Amino acid sequence: MDTLNLAACQAAAADWWKTAVIYQIYPRSFQDSDGDGVGDLAGIESRLDYLCDLGIDAIWLSPVFPSPMADFGYDVSDYCGIDPVFGTLEDFDRLVASCHDRGLKLLLDFVPSHSSDRHPWFLESRSSRGNPRRDWYIWRDAKPDGSPPNNWIGEFGGPSWTWDEATGQYYHNTFLPEQPALNWQNPELRAAMLEVIRFWYRRGVDGLRVDAITHVAPDVDKGDNPPNPDWAPHMGPTHSHLQANSKNQPEGYRIVRLMRQVSDEFPDRVLIGETSGSLGEVMSYYGDALDLFHLPFNFMLLRARWDAAEIAGLVETYEAALPEGGWPNWVLGNHDIGRIASRAGPAQARVAAALLLTLRGTPTLYQGDELGLENAVIPPAAVQDPWEKRVPGLGLGRDPARTPMAWQPGEGAGFSSADPWLPLCLPAEGDAARQSAAPGSILAFIRALLQLRREEPCLQIGSYRTRQAGDGLYVFDRSMPEGAVTVCLNFTSRPQATGLGGEVLLSSDPARPRGLSSGLVLAPDEAVILRQ
Ligand code: TEU
């Protein structure tokens, strides 16, 4: 499948976010600078050289805004501030400047579907039915029997309606009761939220990752959600019903278009949408006129069975579904899902990284995955995630993928001088300092991959074509009119003959000689990039 011609290649090179590699920072767990066991902005600033050495182009910070932390920052109580646990607005301005000095872009999280129940807007809204901000949130009467207006279930279990005794109505919450849904139908709320985008862009932010977009502007009067015929208890309560009426409503798309228009008031900004459902849903968020998100997140690799044929199949399906002119993107891990080194198995972590960083499109790399971090075992007393607390024992909790970075030897692994907010989990190959000094480490391999990606236009903007996929071997080309590179991935723990020859540009095995090779046989779990 050839998906790009020369003109498209040139167009791709014009937008920084098409050739960039994004690195997701989960600020609570990146670097603590003030000894409270929680990471902060000054800590991030102190590690920018590490990120430059790694070779990424942009960082995206999960929320750093004032928050009671019921959902660890995804419950925002002031959209235009910085939570004291992370620092101050001055710290933030300094971080933006330090990033830009180094040529790094900085993206923030924008959480439009809900605020915190401690946000002054909500405190006003719930103060009385007549309050001018009542309509900034979604309030409805109980049914005659006192039950909620519909059967919708919150993403973290329980009804997605919370009764307010004082004013005698329910408010809608898609996630926790502490996260009341904002009413984007209200013109004043809408204007206030769009102004938040301008606030951060004026401070120099280069783009936004827009949270939980499928839940924005639900039509709560549309009726009950139908039962899910394929549901099983292990899937958790949320999926007992299909979210047919509660997600992806027409008004939500109109809101995204407005967000994009505001974003386009500023040059060179990128808008990324957290779309989490089917392929059709993801594609719909590009917009027919490519007027919605630049990059609707593609989470296919997060759910894929780690199998060469299956993954090649989904890459082809995704490529084929892209709208004309729509730029692809790939995500391998984030703060909501088990670590890739655990999902694919530690031996496959290099293959997974090679896949993420050589597929066509903008990759997002999650902090710690470059060290091969695995899921941590969180003792019950240390659980933090509200989802695990509300729906325990099903493995839904997200703490295992949120543990602090392990930087160097010594207490706290260089993350913090205090007890960290989540237990430390050391990567099997050692902390960042140890891996930096070890040529065969996964960190060294990912650095080399990122360097090759910078040097090799084929890997940034070349077309994609599957060569072989099956029996544990996946081989694909990335081509430009001037030449091509071939990516060979061994998904198994046995050797694999590729029948290919060429110049070895990079291997996950540092012992493999560079230079010309014929009849390439991949070692177990090896990734090789060839110039044909
Ligand atoms: O996640 C949105 C979302 O769709 C989640 O329900 C997701 O499906 C789930 O966490 C399993 O992966 C975003 C944030 O990424 C998440 O951390 C927040 O808790 C959530 O929004 C609410 O803001």
Boltz pocket constraint, residues with backbone or C-beta under 6 A from the ligand:
constraints:
  - pocket:
      binder: B
      contacts: [[A, 71], [A, 74], [A, 75], [A, 111], [A, 155], [A, 175], [A, 211], [A, 212], [A, 274], [A, 276], [A, 335], [A, 336], [A, 337]]
      max_distance: 6.0
